[in-house]
């Protein structure tokens, strides 16, 4: 076994296995009606039903056949953001109908790695790498008005919008070790939320504005590699009451993108198993 797609309930504090496969799958997103997950596998996008027998169904992404694990559904469920490098040789942000179709390019400046939608569905936030500098950006879904929120203060990555639209949560190494921060959508009021002995990545605010889930590596781990022992952690929206929910063998691909259920009671993730020699 290589990948185990699982769901954790924050009320019962229990996980359940949804589907296991010998393939390397990544980054589950939850559909807006709660009936399926979206994930990537070997450059392609798939739906995985949560009702009945879980059977992957390929999503038509047209020319985009090198999709990575930066993808997610719009607030109304009508659109799917993906990141692919077929056209330009560098990762580019696109949107397409969630049922499948031809990708529409959003970002001109590359590479750009999607991570979140604004609650009104009008903008997306992403990590842009410009001259080897990792920063947080937003842009309208029709590719206008790119705004840069951070300015080279360490490496800035993994942005995700709060449900009320007031904050964008992200991870940054600006003080040394990667930690969780938040910033206003206009780039003001930067706040540090974690300050501990871990390297913290990919904060995802809960749809009911109660909690933020994120993944933590040991402090000496650089970047966000796969196949390490990591911790799934949760905190209040203001950074209080940080707790470890469970440990797992995972990392890259486990929870890169928003994966909360619509009611905010559960989140999906991928647990990995060591590759066979």
PARO-636926 format. One line per 8 residues: their letters; for each residue y, z, x of N, C-alpha, C. Coordinates in pm, 1 decimal, decimal comma. Atoms other than C-alpha are relative to their C-alpha. Example, Ala and Ser with C-alpha at 12.3 -4.5 7.8 and 13.67 -1.06 7.14 Angstrom:
# PARO-636926
as> -119,0:0,0:89,0:-450,0:780,0:1230,0:120,0:0,0:90,0 ~ -119,0:-6,0:-82,0:-106,0:714,0:1367,0:109,0:73,0:-77,0
This chain:
# PARO-636926
xxxxxxxx> -119,4:0,0:83,7:0,0:0,0:0,0:124,5:0,0:87,3 ~ -124,2:6,2:-77,7:351,2:-87,3:125,8:117,2:63,1:-75,3 ~ -115,8:-47,3:76,2:597,4:-6,6:-156,4:-44,8:68,1:-128,6 ~ 24,7:-70,5:125,4:595,5:241,8:-442,4:132,5:16,2:-72,3 ~ -120,7:-11,8:81,1:864,2:202,4:-709,3:-16,9:122,8:-88,8 ~ 14,5:-127,6:68,2:926,2:546,0:-856,4:128,4:38,5:-71,8 ~ -114,5:-48,4:78,1:1157,4:724,5:-1100,2:0,6:152,7:6,1 ~ -16,0:-145,0:-7,7:1292,5:1077,7:-1060,4:86,2:47,6:-116,0
xxxxxxxx> -73,1:-58,4:111,6:1404,2:1287,4:-1357,4:71,7:125,5:48,9 ~ -75,1:-112,4:-56,4:1684,6:1529,2:-1263,4:-8,3:125,1:-87,3 ~ 16,5:-116,5:86,2:1607,7:1757,3:-1559,0:-134,6:68,3:23,2 ~ 133,0:-57,9:-22,5:1233,3:1805,1:-1508,1:-29,7:20,1:148,1 ~ 20,1:-3,4:-146,0:1262,1:1761,4:-1128,3:-138,2:-54,5:37,0 ~ 127,7:64,0:-24,8:956,4:1538,5:-1137,7:19,4:-150,1:21,0 ~ 2,2:144,7:-21,8:886,4:1187,1:-1009,3:-122,8:-60,6:-66,1 ~ 116,8:72,7:48,8:659,8:928,3:-1163,1:-3,7:-138,1:65,6
xxxxxxxx> 18,6:131,7:-60,3:517,9:610,7:-1011,3:2,2:-106,0:-108,7 ~ -9,6:110,0:95,9:612,4:292,3:-1196,2:-92,2:-114,4:39,1 ~ 73,6:118,3:-46,7:445,6:28,3:-980,1:-16,4:9,9:149,9 ~ 25,1:3,0:-143,9:290,3:-5,6:-636,9:-49,6:-137,0:40,3 ~ 33,7:134,0:-44,9:242,0:-318,5:-430,2:-14,6:-3,0:151,6 ~ 12,6:21,8:-144,1:140,7:-440,2:-87,4:123,3:-70,1:56,0 ~ -118,3:71,9:-43,7:471,3:-630,0:-75,7:113,9:97,5:32,6 ~ -117,7:-80,7:-32,9:799,0:-500,0:65,7:107,6:-28,8:-103,9
xxxxxxxx> -102,5:17,6:102,5:1031,4:-453,5:-233,2:110,7:101,5:25,1 ~ -115,7:-82,1:-33,5:1379,1:-302,0:-225,2:94,1:17,5:-118,4 ~ -125,1:-21,8:72,9:1672,5:-153,2:-411,4:-6,8:-24,5:-150,3 ~ 6,0:20,5:144,9:1590,2:-114,2:-782,4:131,4:31,7:-70,0 ~ -110,7:-23,9:94,4:1873,3:-148,6:-1037,6:-59,6:17,1:-138,4 ~ 49,5:-23,4:136,3:1826,3:-24,8:-1393,6:76,7:-88,4:-98,0 ~ -65,5:81,9:102,4:1895,6:-260,1:-1686,0:81,1:88,8:-92,2 ~ -89,2:-78,0:84,5:2166,0:-151,3:-1929,7:-67,3:51,4:-126,7
xxxxxxxx> 72,7:-50,4:117,2:1916,5:-112,4:-2213,2:-117,4:88,3:41,2 ~ 103,6:-89,2:-49,5:1678,6:85,7:-1992,0:-140,0:-56,3:-0,6 ~ 133,4:55,3:19,1:1389,4:-156,8:-2038,6:-62,8:-59,2:126,0 ~ 56,6:59,6:-120,9:1349,3:-300,8:-1687,4:82,9:36,4:122,4 ~ -68,1:-13,7:-128,0:1439,9:-273,0:-1320,7:16,7:-138,0:62,0 ~ -20,6:121,1:-79,7:1579,6:-547,2:-1097,0:-15,0:38,7:145,9 ~ 17,5:-29,0:-142,0:1475,2:-560,6:-732,4:-9,1:-130,6:78,1 ~ 15,2:118,6:-85,1:1455,2:-800,6:-436,3:-129,8:8,8:78,6
xxxxxxxx> 125,5:10,3:-74,4:1145,6:-919,8:-252,8:-0,7:-133,7:71,9 ~ 10,0:120,7:-81,9:1137,5:-1169,7:34,8:104,6:-104,5:-37,8 ~ -110,9:90,4:25,9:1476,6:-1320,6:-49,0:19,5:-39,7:-144,4 ~ -9,2:36,7:141,1:1417,3:-1354,0:-423,1:23,1:124,5:-85,4 ~ -29,9:-108,4:92,5:1513,5:-1142,2:-725,5:-104,0:2,5:-112,4 ~ 103,0:-17,0:102,8:1272,3:-1001,2:-983,8:40,4:106,1:-101,5 ~ -5,4:-104,4:101,4:1262,3:-803,2:-1307,9:-135,5:69,2:-5,0 ~ 123,2:-75,9:15,4:1005,6:-527,9:-1350,9:11,1:80,8:-128,6
xxxxxxxx> -7,8:-65,6:130,8:941,0:-415,1:-1708,0:-38,4:147,4:11,2 ~ 33,2:-142,1:9,5:940,4:-42,7:-1782,7:-71,4:32,2:-130,0 ~ 76,2:-16,4:123,7:762,8:-97,5:-2114,0:-127,3:-82,5:12,7 ~ 126,5:70,5:-15,6:398,2:-191,9:-2119,8:-40,8:-8,6:145,4 ~ 48,6:16,2:-137,2:226,3:-313,4:-1805,9:110,9:-56,2:89,0 ~ -104,8:51,3:-89,4:471,2:-355,0:-1515,6:-44,4:-128,9:68,6 ~ 34,5:130,1:-57,3:458,9:-722,8:-1422,1:127,7:-67,2:46,8 ~ -122,5:61,6:-52,2:721,8:-877,8:-1192,3:23,5:-139,0:-58,5
xxxxxxxx> -40,7:131,5:48,6:912,8:-1174,4:-1333,2:116,1:-48,6:85,4 ~ -102,7:54,4:-88,6:1116,7:-1394,3:-1100,4:125,4:-36,4:-78,2 ~ -128,5:40,0:56,1:1487,7:-1437,7:-1178,0:45,6:-125,8:72,0 ~ -46,9:124,5:-59,9:1616,3:-1789,5:-1119,9:136,7:22,7:63,7 ~ -126,8:-15,1:-71,3:1887,3:-1761,1:-851,5:43,5:-130,4:66,7 ~ -42,3:130,3:-51,4:1919,8:-2133,6:-780,7:-23,4:-13,4:149,1 ~ 11,6:21,5:-144,6:1990,0:-2211,5:-415,9:-13,0:129,8:78,4 ~ -2,8:-128,4:-70,6:2011,4:-1840,6:-329,0:-142,0:54,5:14,6
xxxxxxxx> 138,7:-40,4:-25,2:1669,9:-1774,2:-176,7:-11,1:92,2:121,6 ~ -0,2:-98,4:-109,5:1774,6:-1532,9:99,1:81,3:121,6:-43,7 ~ -69,9:-116,2:54,6:1895,9:-1248,1:-120,0:-43,3:126,6:73,9 ~ 33,6:-128,1:-62,9:1915,3:-906,0:43,1:-0,3:111,4:-104,7 ~ 11,1:-112,4:93,8:1909,7:-557,3:-109,0:133,6:50,3:-52,6 ~ -130,8:-33,4:57,4:2276,6:-557,8:-217,0:18,6:-80,1:-128,7 ~ -3,4:71,1:128,0:2264,7:-650,0:-585,8:12,0:100,0:-113,5 ~ -10,3:-91,1:114,1:2334,7:-505,8:-928,6:56,3:-66,4:-124,2
xxxxxxxx> -40,9:52,4:129,7:2399,3:-567,7:-1297,7:138,4:49,3:-39,4 ~ -133,5:-35,3:48,4:2746,2:-568,3:-1454,9:-10,6:106,3:-109,1 ~ 4,2:-105,3:102,7:2841,4:-287,0:-1696,5:-49,6:-47,0:-136,3 ~ 49,2:50,2:128,5:2769,8:-509,7:-1996,6:-137,6:-66,0:11,3 ~ 132,8:55,9:-19,7:2444,3:-634,5:-1845,3:-7,9:-151,0:-1,4 ~ -0,1:146,3:12,0:2551,0:-999,0:-1868,2:-6,6:-72,0:133,6 ~ -10,2:64,2:-130,3:2594,8:-1066,5:-1497,3:-76,9:78,4:105,5 ~ 69,5:-60,2:-113,4:2402,3:-1000,4:-1179,6:73,7:-37,7:127,9
xxxxxxxx> -59,2:24,8:-131,5:2577,6:-963,4:-844,2:-112,1:-5,5:102,6 ~ 97,7:11,3:-107,7:2372,4:-1079,7:-545,5:72,8:-29,9:130,1 ~ -52,6:37,9:-131,1:2429,4:-1128,3:-174,1:-103,5:-86,9:68,8 ~ 91,5:100,1:-53,0:2278,9:-1432,0:-4,7:68,4:-74,1:114,8 ~ -58,9:68,2:-115,6:2327,4:-1626,8:320,4:-42,4:-145,8:15,3 ~ 45,7:138,3:-9,9:2179,8:-1970,9:242,2:115,6:-97,1:24,3 ~ -109,2:97,5:-6,4:2511,4:-2153,8:195,3:79,6:6,2:128,9 ~ -96,5:-15,1:-108,4:2713,1:-2011,8:481,0:-58,1:58,2:129,4
xxxxxxxx> 59,2:-60,0:-118,8:2471,1:-1853,3:726,4:41,4:145,0:20,2 ~ -41,1:-138,8:2,1:2648,1:-1521,9:663,6:-8,4:49,8:-143,7 ~ 17,6:-55,3:133,8:2605,4:-1288,1:370,1:125,5:-17,5:-84,4 ~ -109,0:30,1:92,0:2821,1:-1393,8:76,5:-32,3:63,3:-135,2 ~ 16,4:-64,5:130,2:2876,7:-1222,6:-259,8:13,9:-104,1:-111,5 ~ 1,4:91,5:114,1:2792,8:-1418,1:-576,2:-26,6:79,2:-127,3 ~ 49,9:-49,0:127,8:2749,7:-1350,4:-945,3:-67,1:-115,1:-73,8 ~ 67,7:98,8:82,8:2521,8:-1532,0:-1188,8:-43,6:68,6:-127,9
xxxxxxxx> 48,5:-63,9:122,4:2399,0:-1474,2:-1545,3:-122,5:85,8:29,9 ~ 110,2:-90,8:-28,8:2156,1:-1183,5:-1549,5:-135,2:-58,5:-39,2 ~ 123,7:67,3:37,3:1898,5:-1407,7:-1714,1:-39,9:-108,3:99,2 ~ 25,2:102,7:-100,1:1922,3:-1647,2:-1418,2:96,6:-115,9:-14,0 ~ -91,7:113,5:3,1:2133,1:-1947,3:-1325,7:54,6:-30,3:137,2 ~ -60,9:41,3:-125,9:2355,4:-2096,7:-1059,3:99,5:104,8:48,4 ~ -92,9:-100,8:-51,3:2533,0:-1842,7:-837,3:142,4:-53,5:14,5 ~ -142,2:31,1:-13,6:2914,4:-1842,4:-841,6:55,1:83,7:115,5
xxxxxxxx> -48,8:-71,3:-117,3:3073,9:-1754,2:-508,5:123,8:82,5:-32,9 ~ -112,3:-89,8:24,5:3312,5:-1456,9:-517,4:83,3:21,5:125,9 ~ -73,6:-32,9:-122,9:3404,7:-1376,7:-155,7:10,8:-119,4:93,5 ~ -24,1:103,9:-99,1:3563,0:-1623,1:84,2:-22,3:52,3:140,3 ~ 13,6:-61,2:-131,8:3572,0:-1386,5:380,6:-139,4:61,6:12,6 ~ 140,2:-37,2:-19,0:3227,7:-1316,8:524,6:-20,0:69,3:134,8 ~ 94,2:-34,2:106,0:3004,5:-1132,8:560,8:54,6:106,7:-94,9 ~ -39,0:-96,4:102,8:3046,8:-930,3:240,2:-126,0:48,1:-71,3
xxxxxxxx> 120,7:-61,4:54,4:2786,5:-689,6:102,0:35,4:79,8:-125,8 ~ -30,9:-64,4:127,2:2810,9:-595,1:-267,6:-61,2:139,4:-9,2 ~ 57,7:-132,0:26,2:2764,0:-232,7:-374,3:33,2:56,5:-137,6 ~ -29,1:-59,6:129,6:2928,6:-166,5:-712,1:93,3:-82,4:-86,7 ~ -89,9:59,3:98,0:3105,2:-286,3:-1029,5:99,0:105,6:-46,2 ~ -93,1:-90,2:68,5:3419,0:-132,2:-1174,9:-51,4:21,4:-142,6 ~ 51,6:-27,7:135,2:3347,3:30,4:-1515,0:38,2:-105,4:-103,9 ~ -40,0:102,3:96,4:3541,2:-243,2:-1696,4:-57,8:-137,3:33,2
xxxxxxxx> 64,7:125,0:-37,1:3343,1:-514,6:-1517,9:91,5:-105,1:57,9 ~ -97,6:98,9:-46,5:3658,3:-683,4:-1384,5:5,2:-14,9:152,2 ~ -3,4:4,9:-145,9:3619,2:-601,6:-1014,1:-134,9:46,3:55,2 ~ 115,7:-51,1:-72,1:3342,3:-542,1:-761,9:48,6:62,0:130,4 ~ -31,6:-58,2:-130,4:3347,5:-325,5:-450,3:-112,0:-34,5:96,9 ~ 96,7:46,9:-98,9:3174,1:-417,1:-128,1:42,2:42,0:140,2 ~ -27,5:-19,5:-142,2:3148,8:-363,6:244,6:22,9:-136,8:62,1 ~ -30,4:123,9:-70,7:3317,9:-641,4:438,9:4,9:25,9:149,6
xxxxxxxx> -4,1:-11,6:-146,4:3266,8:-692,7:811,5:92,2:-108,9:52,6 ~ -98,7:93,6:-53,2:3569,6:-854,2:976,8:24,1:35,3:147,3 ~ -12,4:-25,4:-144,3:3569,1:-886,2:1357,7:-74,7:127,1:38,6 ~ 89,2:-113,4:-29,0:3285,3:-631,1:1372,1:51,6:133,2:-53,1 ~ -53,2:-121,7:61,0:3488,3:-378,5:1168,6:-50,9:8,3:-144,0 ~ 58,0:-21,4:132,3:3314,9:-236,0:857,9:100,1:73,9:-87,8 ~ -95,7:-63,9:89,2:3553,7:-160,7:572,5:-36,5:-22,3:-146,3 ~ 23,3:6,8:143,0:3561,0:-112,2:194,9:105,5:-90,2:-63,9
xxxxxxxx> -86,8:94,8:69,1:3707,6:-389,1:-22,9:-34,7:-3,3:-148,4 ~ 28,2:36,4:138,6:3741,8:-475,5:-389,7:57,7:-139,2:-24,8 ~ -47,4:133,3:35,9:3796,7:-814,2:-552,3:-32,3:-24,0:-147,4 ~ 30,5:34,3:138,2:3811,8:-959,1:-904,6:-126,3:-85,0:-4,6 ~ 126,6:71,9:10,0:3492,6:-1117,1:-1033,8:18,2:-151,4:4,4 ~ -24,1:143,4:-18,4:3659,6:-1458,0:-1021,7:54,7:-30,8:139,0 ~ -31,1:26,0:-139,4:3732,1:-1418,6:-651,4:146,2:7,1:37,3 ~ -141,5:-12,9:-31,4:4102,5:-1330,8:-660,7:33,7:143,0:42,1
xxxxxxxx> -59,0:-131,8:-25,4:4307,7:-1041,9:-528,3:-93,7:93,0:78,4 ~ 78,1:-88,0:-85,6:4090,3:-907,3:-246,8:89,4:111,9:52,9 ~ -75,4:-115,7:-47,8:4209,1:-556,0:-160,6:-84,2:79,0:98,4 ~ 67,7:-78,4:-103,6:4118,2:-365,4:154,3:40,1:146,7:-16,3 ~ -28,2:-140,5:26,3:4086,4:9,3:96,5:-4,5:86,1:125,4 ~ 8,1:-74,9:-125,7:3988,6:136,0:443,3:40,8:-91,7:114,1 ~ -59,8:80,2:-107,9:4121,5:24,3:778,6:-54,9:38,1:136,5 ~ 61,3:-14,9:-131,4:3872,8:64,1:1060,1:-16,0:141,9:48,3
xxxxxxxx> 20,4:-138,9:-40,0:3843,2:441,7:1056,7:-150,7:25,3:6,4 ~ 145,4:-8,1:-10,3:3484,4:439,1:1184,1:-64,5:-111,5:-79,7 ~ 72,3:98,1:80,5:3220,5:244,6:994,9:0,8:46,5:-145,5 ~ -10,6:-31,5:142,6:3276,4:236,5:615,9:-93,1:-92,0:-78,2 ~ 105,7:79,3:62,5:2995,5:121,9:388,6:-39,1:64,1:-133,8 ~ 65,1:-54,1:119,5:2807,1:169,1:60,5:88,9:43,4:-114,3 ~ -88,2:-48,0:107,0:3091,2:186,8:-196,8:-61,8:-12,9:-139,1 ~ 44,8:4,6:139,2:3016,7:264,5:-561,8:103,3:71,0:-86,4
xxxxxxxx> -104,9:-50,0:88,3:3260,1:324,0:-849,0:-47,6:119,2:-82,2 ~ 29,6:-106,8:95,2:3271,8:646,5:-1052,4:9,5:-57,0:-141,6 ~ 1,1:54,0:136,4:3207,3:591,8:-1426,2:135,9:-1,3:-67,5 ~ -133,9:-1,5:60,6:3567,0:683,2:-1514,9:97,7:-92,7:72,1 ~ -84,3:94,6:-72,4:3703,9:430,2:-1264,9:103,0:62,5:91,1 ~ -103,3:-69,2:-76,6:3909,5:694,3:-1084,3:-28,4:6,9:149,5 ~ 38,1:-13,4:-140,4:3717,7:699,3:-755,4:-97,4:-109,3:41,7 ~ 106,6:78,0:-60,9:3514,0:482,2:-524,9:-63,2:89,2:107,1
xxxxxxxx> 75,3:-80,9:-95,9:3248,4:679,9:-338,1:-54,6:-91,8:108,9 ~ 50,7:81,7:-109,8:3137,6:554,4:3,8:-45,4:90,0:113,3 ~ 37,4:-76,8:-118,3:2988,8:662,2:335,8:79,4:-51,2:119,6 ~ -85,1:34,2:-114,1:3189,4:668,3:657,3:-35,1:86,3:120,7 ~ 24,6:-71,1:-126,9:3142,1:763,8:1022,5:131,6:35,6:68,3 ~ -132,3:-19,0:-59,6:3515,0:822,2:1076,3:15,8:133,5:72,4 ~ -7,8:-129,0:-70,3:3455,8:1181,8:1187,0:-119,0:20,8:93,4 ~ 115,4:-9,6:-87,9:3146,7:1105,9:1393,6:-127,8:-34,4:-73,5
xxxxxxxx> 121,6:22,0:77,1:2828,8:1148,4:1187,2:33,4:-61,7:-135,9 ~ -21,3:62,3:130,2:2797,6:935,7:873,0:-3,3:105,3:-110,3 ~ -12,2:-96,1:108,2:2911,7:1142,1:572,2:48,1:-70,8:-127,6 ~ -43,2:55,4:127,5:3000,3:1087,4:204,9:148,1:33,0:-23,3 ~ -143,1:-11,1:28,2:3366,1:1030,6:110,9:27,4:-63,3:-135,6 ~ -45,1:76,8:114,6:3561,7:906,8:-188,3:147,3:-34,5:18,0 ~ -135,9:53,7:-15,0:3886,9:713,4:-225,5:43,1:-56,5:-135,1 ~ -49,7:62,7:122,6:4109,1:598,9:-511,0:-9,8:-152,1:13,2
xxxxxxxx> 9,9:145,9:-5,6:4075,2:229,3:-603,7:122,2:-68,6:60,3 ~ -116,3:58,6:-66,5:4426,9:173,6:-465,4:6,4:36,9:147,9 ~ 5,6:-35,7:-141,5:4325,5:314,2:-125,5:62,5:133,8:34,8 ~ -64,5:-128,5:-25,0:4493,1:655,3:-164,1:-100,4:115,6:-13,9 ~ 72,4:-125,1:24,7:4366,6:1015,5:-164,8:-143,3:-0,1:53,5 ~ 133,9:-1,9:-59,4:4072,7:985,0:75,8:-49,4:144,0:12,7 ~ 56,5:-134,9:-4,6:3845,6:1290,9:45,8:-139,7:-2,9:60,7 ~ 134,7:-17,5:-53,9:3547,2:1399,4:250,9:-78,6:93,6:-91,1
xxxxxxxx> 78,7:-77,7:94,3:3263,3:1532,7:32,6:-119,3:70,5:63,2 ~ 110,0:-68,7:-68,0:2977,3:1618,1:270,6:40,9:31,7:142,5 ~ -30,5:-45,8:-135,8:2994,9:1804,6:599,3:-117,1:85,7:45,3 ~ 122,1:-73,2:-30,7:2649,3:1896,5:714,0:-71,5:-62,0:119,4 ~ 74,6:46,2:-116,5:2382,1:1831,9:973,2:-86,6:-119,8:-27,0 ~ 76,3:120,3:32,8:2264,1:1504,7:822,9:89,5:-123,0:12,7 ~ -70,8:126,9:6,2:2361,0:1139,8:830,9:-17,4:-53,7:-141,7 ~ 5,7:25,0:144,4:2446,2:1062,6:467,4:43,8:-142,6:-35,2
xxxxxxxx> -24,5:139,4:36,2:2437,6:715,7:307,4:-12,0:-21,3:-150,8 ~ 16,4:60,7:132,2:2474,5:527,9:-21,5:14,0:98,4:-116,5 ~ -23,9:-88,4:114,7:2634,7:764,0:-275,1:7,7:-79,6:-130,6 ~ 0,2:67,3:130,0:2574,3:667,0:-638,1:33,4:100,1:-109,9 ~ -38,5:-89,6:109,6:2767,6:848,7:-914,0:-82,8:-25,3:-125,7 ~ 77,8:6,1:123,5:2572,7:925,7:-1231,0:86,2:-56,5:-113,7 ~ -77,1:56,4:111,7:2678,3:735,4:-1548,7:70,4:102,3:-87,6 ~ -66,5:-101,0:83,4:2765,2:1063,7:-1722,6:96,9:86,9:79,7
xxxxxxxx> -100,7:-66,8:-83,4:2996,5:1172,2:-1437,3:-34,2:145,1:32,5 ~ 38,7:-137,3:-30,3:2797,8:1484,5:-1357,6:-46,7:18,0:143,9 ~ 60,4:-14,8:-131,3:2623,3:1417,1:-1026,8:13,5:-128,8:81,6 ~ 6,2:113,3:-91,7:2608,4:1189,3:-722,7:-129,6:14,3:78,7 ~ 121,8:-1,2:-79,6:2276,2:1099,8:-560,5:23,5:-82,8:125,9 ~ -14,7:73,2:-125,8:2255,4:984,7:-197,6:-120,9:28,2:87,9 ~ 114,5:-14,2:-89,0:2009,4:955,7:90,1:48,2:51,8:135,2 ~ -39,7:-61,8:-126,5:2017,4:1155,2:413,3:-106,1:-20,5:107,2
xxxxxxxx> 81,7:8,8:-120,4:1877,2:1080,8:757,7:29,2:121,1:88,6 ~ -34,5:-97,4:-102,4:1857,6:1316,1:1050,0:129,7:-43,1:67,2 ~ -132,9:28,2:-54,2:2195,1:1340,7:1223,7:-1,4:-97,1:116,6 ~ 3,1:85,9:-118,6:2080,6:1150,3:1532,3:-44,5:-143,5:-30,9 ~ 42,2:135,0:38,2:1971,3:839,9:1334,8:123,4:-87,7:-16,8 ~ -110,7:94,7:12,6:2208,9:544,4:1376,3:-35,0:-104,4:-105,0 ~ 16,5:100,2:104,8:2257,8:299,4:1089,9:-89,6:57,0:-110,7 ~ 83,6:-45,2:111,9:2017,3:313,6:792,3:-133,3:-75,4:2,9
xxxxxxxx> 126,6:72,3:-14,5:1673,0:193,7:909,0:-101,4:35,9:-107,3 ~ 111,7:-24,5:90,4:1358,2:172,2:701,2:-108,2:79,3:74,5 ~ 121,4:-62,8:-53,1:1035,4:367,8:752,1:28,3:122,2:86,8 ~ -22,9:-129,4:-62,3:1163,4:710,4:844,0:-14,2:108,3:-106,5 ~ -1,7:-111,8:92,6:1129,7:1051,9:688,3:145,1:33,3:-33,5 ~ -137,4:-21,0:45,0:1447,8:1095,1:483,5:-0,6:96,7:-118,7 ~ -14,6:-92,8:111,2:1582,4:1320,6:208,4:81,2:-65,3:-111,6 ~ -80,7:40,2:114,8:1698,0:1230,4:-140,6:76,8:123,8:-43,5
xxxxxxxx> -83,1:-117,1:26,1:1991,7:1458,7:-214,6:95,4:-27,7:-116,5 ~ -88,4:10,8:115,4:2229,6:1525,9:-502,6:109,1:105,4:11,0 ~ -111,9:-94,0:-2,6:2569,1:1692,2:-543,1:86,4:-21,7:-123,6 ~ -99,2:18,3:104,9:2846,6:1747,0:-795,0:96,7:-111,0:39,0 ~ -92,7:110,3:-25,1:3112,7:1477,9:-825,8:105,1:34,9:105,3 ~ -100,8:-41,6:-97,4:3351,8:1683,3:-610,6:-60,6:42,4:133,4 ~ 66,8:-34,4:-124,6:3092,3:1738,9:-336,2:-63,3:137,2:2,4 ~ 57,9:-133,2:5,5:2984,6:2085,8:-445,2:-148,1:-1,2:-33,6
xxxxxxxx> 140,3:-20,9:37,0:2629,7:2217,9:-489,0:-92,8:-109,2:51,8 ~ 89,7:99,1:-60,7:2457,0:1979,5:-247,2:-141,1:58,0:5,7 ~ 138,6:-45,9:-4,7:2080,5:2006,5:-281,7:-93,1:-115,0:36,8 ~ 103,4:97,4:-30,9:1773,1:1828,1:-150,0:-98,2:-4,9:-115,3 ~ 91,8:15,1:112,4:1565,8:1690,9:-436,8:-144,2:-15,0:48,4 ~ 133,5:19,4:-56,7:1269,2:1571,5:-231,5:13,5:-78,8:130,3 ~ 7,3:79,2:-122,0:1169,9:1412,6:97,1:-93,8:-117,0:-23,5 ~ 84,9:117,2:14,6:1012,1:1072,0:132,9:1,9:-81,5:127,4
xxxxxxxx> 3,6:97,8:-108,0:912,0:804,2:381,9:71,5:-123,3:-53,7 ~ -79,6:108,7:56,3:1181,9:546,0:323,7:120,9:-29,6:84,3 ~ -124,7:34,0:-70,0:1543,6:466,6:411,8:57,0:-129,3:-52,6 ~ -49,3:131,1:41,1:1668,2:108,9:407,2:-86,4:-54,7:-112,1 ~ 72,8:54,2:113,9:1572,3:-36,1:68,8:-36,7:101,2:-105,1 ~ 41,5:-101,1:97,4:1498,9:296,7:-99,5:98,6:13,7:-115,0 ~ -100,8:-25,5:104,2:1829,8:340,3:-283,7:136,0:-54,3:46,4 ~ -124,5:59,2:-52,5:2091,9:103,4:-135,9:106,1:-20,9:-106,4
xxxxxxxx> -92,3:41,2:106,1:2248,5:20,4:-471,1:-14,2:91,4:-122,4 ~ 7,4:-86,0:118,8:2320,0:188,0:-809,1:-135,2:-11,1:-70,0 ~ 135,1:3,8:57,4:1987,0:286,6:-964,1:-20,9:105,5:-108,2 ~ 11,1:-98,0:106,6:2064,1:542,2:-1236,9:-43,5:-65,5:-130,4 ~ 29,9:43,4:135,9:1917,0:508,1:-1584,9:128,7:4,5:-82,4 ~ -124,0:2,5:80,6:2177,7:434,2:-1855,4:42,9:136,5:-51,6 ~ -36,3:-131,9:52,4:2161,1:791,7:-1987,2:28,4:102,0:109,8 ~ -32,4:-89,5:-109,9:2206,7:944,2:-1640,2:-100,6:111,1:23,1
xxxxxxxx> 100,6:-104,9:-16,9:1888,5:1151,0:-1659,4:-97,1:-29,9:112,8 ~ 98,8:39,6:-99,8:1682,9:953,1:-1408,4:60,2:-102,9:95,7 ~ -35,2:110,0:-89,7:1717,5:727,8:-1107,6:-127,7:-56,3:62,1 ~ 114,1:69,1:-59,9:1481,6:473,7:-951,7:20,4:-11,0:150,9 ~ -5,3:12,9:-145,8:1398,6:440,7:-583,1:-132,3:-59,4:47,3 ~ 124,0:51,8:-57,6:1136,7:293,5:-349,9:-44,2:90,9:114,0 ~ 65,1:-72,9:-108,2:903,1:498,2:-135,5:-85,1:-100,5:77,9 ~ 77,2:93,1:-80,8:741,6:314,3:155,6:-120,1:69,0:64,8
xxxxx> 115,4:-45,3:-75,4:411,3:346,4:333,8:-1,5:-76,4:132,1 ~ -0,4:67,3:-130,0:358,5:262,0:702,6:-70,9:-135,6:-7,6 ~ 63,7:131,3:-5,1:279,4:-101,2:773,9:-136,3:11,0:66,6 ~ 133,4:2,0:-58,5:-82,1:-172,4:849,8:4,3:-69,6:136,8 ~ -2,4:61,8:-133,1:-147,4:-251,0:1219,3:-66,3:-136,5:-2,4
